[in-house]
């Protein structure tokens, strides 16, 4: 996993925690920390979380390490 993917994963987790707080407690942590939903810094954080989610779509379709190992040990059937 690249550094960019790790950063994206961290931002996605932050977004998931924020959505959980909104869903369970009607509390928007990002908005409360950065001056409301309309504040520039909050919008930047929301945007970065959204971009991180798009970057993490690549992880969804990446082959797992176990599958790669299995393919490497399986005889070539060409």
C-alpha positions as CSV (number, residue, x, y, z in Angstrom):
1,X,0.0,0.0,0.0
2,X,1.5,3.3,-1.0
3,X,1.8,6.4,1.2
4,X,-1.0,8.1,-0.7
5,X,-3.3,5.2,-0.2
6,X,-2.5,5.1,3.6
7,X,-3.3,8.8,3.9
8,X,-6.5,8.3,1.9
9,X,-7.5,5.4,4.2
10,X,-6.9,7.6,7.3
11,X,-9.1,10.4,5.8
12,X,-11.8,7.9,4.9
13,X,-11.8,6.5,8.4
14,X,-12.1,10.1,9.8
15,X,-15.0,10.6,7.4
16,X,-16.7,7.4,8.5
17,X,-16.3,8.3,12.2
18,X,-17.8,11.8,11.5
19,X,-20.8,10.2,9.6
20,X,-21.3,7.8,12.5
21,X,-21.4,10.7,15.0
22,X,-23.9,12.5,12.7
23,X,-26.0,9.4,12.4
24,X,-26.0,8.4,16.1
25,X,-25.8,11.7,17.9
26,X,-26.5,14.4,15.3
27,X,-23.1,15.9,16.0
28,X,-20.8,17.0,13.1
29,X,-17.3,16.8,14.6
30,X,-15.6,18.4,11.5
31,X,-18.1,21.3,11.5
32,X,-17.7,21.9,15.3
33,X,-13.9,21.8,15.0
34,X,-13.5,24.1,12.0
35,X,-16.3,26.7,12.3
36,X,-19.5,25.2,10.9
37,X,-20.4,23.3,7.7
38,X,-20.0,26.4,5.5
39,X,-16.6,27.4,6.8
40,X,-13.8,27.1,4.2
41,X,-11.7,24.8,6.4
42,X,-14.6,22.4,6.9
43,X,-15.3,22.4,3.2
44,X,-11.7,21.6,2.5
45,X,-11.8,18.7,5.0
46,X,-15.1,17.4,3.5
47,X,-13.5,17.6,0.0
48,X,-10.4,15.8,1.1
49,X,-12.4,13.0,2.6
50,X,-14.4,12.7,-0.6
51,X,-11.2,12.5,-2.7
52,X,-9.9,9.9,-0.3
53,X,-12.9,7.8,-0.8
54,X,-12.4,7.9,-4.6
55,X,-8.7,7.0,-4.2
56,X,-9.7,4.0,-2.0
57,X,-12.0,2.7,-4.7
58,X,-8.7,1.4,-6.2
59,X,-8.1,-0.7,-3.1
60,X,-11.5,-2.3,-3.6
61,X,-10.5,-3.7,-7.0
62,X,-6.8,-4.5,-6.2
63,X,-6.0,-8.2,-5.9
64,X,-5.3,-9.3,-2.4
65,X,-1.8,-10.5,-1.3
66,X,-3.1,-14.0,-0.7
67,X,-4.4,-14.2,-4.3
68,X,-1.1,-12.9,-5.7
69,X,0.8,-15.5,-3.7
70,X,-1.5,-18.3,-4.9
71,X,-1.1,-17.2,-8.5
72,X,2.6,-17.2,-8.1
73,X,2.8,-20.8,-6.9
74,X,0.2,-22.2,-9.2
75,X,1.7,-23.9,-12.3
76,X,1.3,-22.0,-15.6
77,X,-1.5,-23.6,-17.7
78,X,-0.9,-21.8,-20.9
